[in-house]
Amino acid sequence: MPRMNAIPPLPTQAHFKSVSYETLATSWLTSDGWEVLLPVIDHGKKTDLVVADDLNYYRIQIKSLETNNEEVVVSNMWGDVAIDFIIYFSKTGNWGYIIRPFRENSKKLNAKGHIRFHQHPVNFLKAFKKI
């Protein structure tokens, strides 16, 4: 059985955890028939994934939160960058939210119009189809 012989530093572990949510969303969307494109560089465009069907492309930002509080206030970290959706994953709970970008500086995660999902592919895809 493979064994990890070197423990990555904490900042590296945190980055790996964040990337794992991008990979999870990619897997779930791909399993549903979406073409998922991964930008080589995500600097300034605030785009972690681009999902496409035959006619449309959607830019998505993936965020993870270290909270189990669904009323947490999230900050606008994309400014005026044109993205289509932000998908939030709770690191401590088994839920997430799909939201459209907002112009305010901050907003409650569970605000009206934000779509909650259970961290399971069936539930996630049902939520994604509601947007």
N, C-alpha and C positions, 0 to 999 in steps of 0.2 A: 504494500500500500504506500502511495506517495506520502511523504511527510514534508512539511514546511520547516526548513532549517533556519530561516532568518525571519524574524518578526519585523514587518515594516514599521517605520516611525508612525506615531499617531496621526499627523497630518496626511500621510499617505494612506493610512487605513480609512480615514474620513473621506478622502477623495474616491477610493475604491468603492465605498458604500454608496456614495452619490452616483457614481457611474453605474452601479448595479441597478438602480432604479431606471436609468435610461435604457439599459439592456432589457429589463423586465418589460417596460412599455413597448420597446421594439419587438420583443417576442410575441406579446399579446396582439399587437396590431398586425404583425405579419401573419399570425395564425388566422386572422380574420380576413385576409386577402388584401390588405393594404400593402402598397410598396413603401418601404421605409428607407429613406436616404439619410446617411449620417454625414454631416458636414465635417470636413477635415479640420477646419479651424472654427472655433466658436469664440471669436474675439470681437465684441462690439455689435454683433448681429443678434445675440441672445437666442440663438436657435440651436437646440440640441438634436432635434429630429425634424425631418421634413417627411410628411406622409402624403401619398399621392394615390389617386385612382386614375382613370384614363383622362379626366378633364381638369381635375383640381389638385392644387398643391397647398398644403397647410403647414405653416411653421409652428413648431411646438417647443416650448421651454419646459424642462423637467426640474422640479424643486423637491427637496426633502426637508422635513421639519422634525426637530427633536422635541416633539410634544404629543400629548394625548388629548389636548384641549382643542376641540373643533371650533371654538370661538376665538382662537388665536387671531391676532391682527397681523396680516402679511403686508409687506412693503412693496411698492411698485419699484421693481429692480430693472425694468426694461425701458423706462422713460418713454420716449416717442418712437422707439424701434417698432417696426411693423411686424408683429407676430400675431398668430391667430389664437393660440390657446396656451395656457399654463397648466401643467398637471402637477399637483402637489401630492406627495406621499408622506404619510406619518411614519417615522422610524420606530416609534414606540407603540403605536396603535396599528390596527389592521385595516386602515381606511385611507382614503385619499379624496381629493376634489379635482374636478376639471373645471377651469374657469376661463373666461375671456379676459384679455388684458383690460385693466381699468386705468383711468387717467389720474384718479386721486393719488395722493402720496401713500395711502394705506387703506386697507379695507379688511373687515372680518372675513375669515376664510369661509365660514358657513353662511355668507350673505345670500340674500335672495338671488336666484338665478345660477348660483354655483352648484355644480352637480356632484353629489357625494357618491363614492363607490367603495365597496369592500375589496380589499386587495386579493382578488381572485380573478382569473381571466374572464369568466362568464360575466361577473358583475361589472368589471371594468368595461368590457365591450358593450354591455347594455347602456352604461352611462355615456360612453363615447358616442353611441348612436343617437343620444338625446341632444347633442350639441348642434 
